[in-house]
Amino acid sequence: MKGVILAGGMGTRLLPLTKITNKHLLPVYDRPMVYYPIERLVQAGIRDIMIVTGGNSAGDFLRLLGNGKEFGLKRIHYTYQEGSGGIAAALALAEDFVEDDLLTAILGDNMFEEDLGKYIHRFEDQGKGARILLKEVEHPERFGVATVRDGRVGEIAEKPKEPASQLAVTGCYMYDAEVFDIVRTLKPSGRGELEITDVNNAYIRQGKMQHDVLSGWWQDAGSSFEAYARAQRLARELKLQSQG
């Protein structure tokens, strides 16, 4: 199993904070934002991790993370995304790193209360196809929205005006190596990006998508200032809980 942290993009939603740095390097309570998804991958037993980043601050990831010694890793791999071609385009840059292995990708600004190990291990047992993590939210129209019928995920709608459910697709995606073939078939969306929702829908149409619904909280820390502020509060509570 390979791990991929998607930490590219321009971070325009958090301007002016991101005018001089990548949003994934911003502090969330006592740690940089990107630490949270890395820690979840390491906690799940993943030791081969690649960071996909971009922009003028890409070199700062190397200065911050180094070879991953702080996380108990022997090395961290890095690759660079030019511009903001979308999540699927960023994921495609990890193809040579992943090779024929399974992969778990997490958006660099996503935080999860739960240990994700049990979900990742379920995907390892699954052995092929894809698996996504869903979470019931108050405002699903802000996210990709999934419907679940008879235990199967229906087509995912990206930021629908009238959501068919309250189940948002979180920023943790598990795929087999076929994902790279799927990305090559995609066409840019209306905003000129290759969308991860299109990747997920391709797996759904093939009948190869499984899912889990999170019981703990999930926070997309970089989507707005309100989300960023909430992430600070949640991170503090999580740290206090860990200290007993």
N, C-alpha and C positions, 0 to 999 in steps of 0.2 A: 504494500500500500504506500503510495506517495501522497504527500500533502502539498497543496498549493495555496498560498495566500495572495489574493488579488488586491493589490494596493496601488493601482494606477489612478488614472483620471485626473481632473483638474481641480476638484474640490470647490467649485464655484458657489455651492450652497452655503459654505462657511466663510466666504469673504467678509471682512479683510483678514481673518485669521490665517487663511491659506495663501495670502499674497506672497509670503516669504518662506513657506514650508508646505510639505505634503500633509494633507489632513490626517493621514494615518499616523503621523508623528506627533500630533497634538496630544497633550496630556489628558487622561481620563482618570481622575482622582490621583493615585500615586504612581501610575505607569503610563507610558505612551500607548496610544490606542491600539497599535498593531500588536502589542504584547498579548492582548486578550485572545485573539484567534490562534496565535502561535501556541500559547499555553494549552488551549483546548486540544490541539492536534497532538502535542507532546503527551498530554495526559492520557490520550487515547492510544498511546504506544507508537505513534508515527515518528520516525526518526529521519526520514528523507524528506526535506521540506524546501520548496522554492518560493521565493518572494518575487512576484511580478509587480514592478513599479514603473514610474515614469515621471516626466516633468523635470524641472530644474533642481529639485531636491533629492533626486534618486540616490546620489552618492551618500546622503545622510543616513540611509538605511544601513549601509555597510559600516559607517562609523558607529551607529547605535547598536546594531545587532552582531557585528563581527561574524565569527564563525558559529555562533549559537551556543557558545560555552555556558552562558548564563542559564540556558534552558536545558542543559545536559546533553547538547548535541555536539557531534564532531565537526559538523559543517552545515552551513546554509547556502543554498544555491540562489543566484539572482539572475533575473533577466529584465530587459527594458522594453516598455511599451511606448511607442511614439504616438503622441496625440491622445485622443480618447475615443477609440474605436468600439467601445462597448465591452461588457463583461466577457462575452463569448470570444471576442477577438483577443482579449488579454489571456484567457485560458488557453487559446491555441498556441501561444508562445511557449507553453510548457510541454509541448508534444515530445521533443527530444529527451526531455528530463523524465517524463512518465514512461515512455516506450510502451510496452504491452501490459503494464501493471494497472491495477485499479487505482483510482485517485479520489481524494477528498479535497474539495476546494472550499475555502471560506473567504468571504469578502472581508477585507482588512479593517472595516469599520463596524463589523458585527460582533456583538457580545452575547454570550449565552450563559445563563445561570447554571445549567446542568453540565455535568460531565458527558461529553458526546460519545464516549467510548462504546456504550452499549449499542448505539445506533450504527456506528461505524463497523462494529463487529458483526452486526446483522447484515450489513452490506457485504462484508467479506464472506459470510456464509452464503449470501445470495450469489456471489461469484461473477455476475455479469449484469448488463443493463444499467439501470440508474436508480437512485434513491434520493428523495428530498425530505427535508424536515419542514413541517407546517406548524403554524401557531395561530390560535384564535385571537384576533385583535379587534379593537373598537373601530378603527378606521381602515378597513381592508382596501378601500379605493386608492390608497396611497401605495399599494404594493401589487405584485402579481397575486392573483386570487385563484385558488384551486377549489374544485368541488370534489367530494368523495361520495361515491355510490357503490354499495355492495363491496366495500373495502378497496375499491380501485379509484385512482385519481382520474378525474375527467380533465378536459382541456383547460389549460391555465389562461386566464385573461389578464393582460397587463394593465394595471391601474384603471379598472372599469368604472364608469360613472355609476352604474347600478350593480354592485357586486352580487354574485350568485350565492356567496357564502361569506363567513367571517374568517375563513382560513387563508392566511397570508403565507406565501412561500418565503421562507427565511433564506439568508445568504449562506447556507451550507449545502453544497451539492456533491453527490457521490456518483461517479461515472466509471464505466469501463473505457478501454482505449478507443472504442468506436466513436466516442464523443468528438474526436478530432476529424473524423470523416464527416460527421454531421455538420460541424462548423463550416467545413469547406463548401457545403451545399447552401449555406444561408445567404440571404441578400440583406443589405442594410435596411433598417426600419425607416420610418418617417423622420426620425432624428439623426439618420445617417450612421447608425451603429448596428453591430451584430448583437442581437438580443439573446440573453440566456433563456428567456421564456420560450423562444423558438426552439432552442436545443431541447428543453424539457418536453415541449409538445411533440417533438419528433420521437422521443422515447415513448411517450404516452401512445401515440398512434401505432407504434410497433408492439405495444403491449409489454414493454420492458421496464415500466416505471413502478417502483414501490415507494412507500412513504411511511413516515412516523409523525405523530402529533406530539409536540413538546409539552411537558407539564410545567416546567419552569419558565421564567421570563426570557424573552429575547429582545434585544435592543439594537436597532440600526442607528448607531451613534452619530453617523456623519450626514444624515439626510436633512437636518435642519438644526437651527440653534436650540429649539425646544427639545429635540431628540438628544442633542449633545448635552444639554443641561440635565436631562433625565438620566443619561448614561453616567454622569458624575455621581448622582445620588445612588444609583443602583450599584455602582462599583464600590462606593464607600460601604454600603450595607453588606455587600458580599465580602469585603475585607474584614469587617467587624465580625461577621458570622464565622469566618475561617479562624479568627483569633479566639473564638469560644466566648 
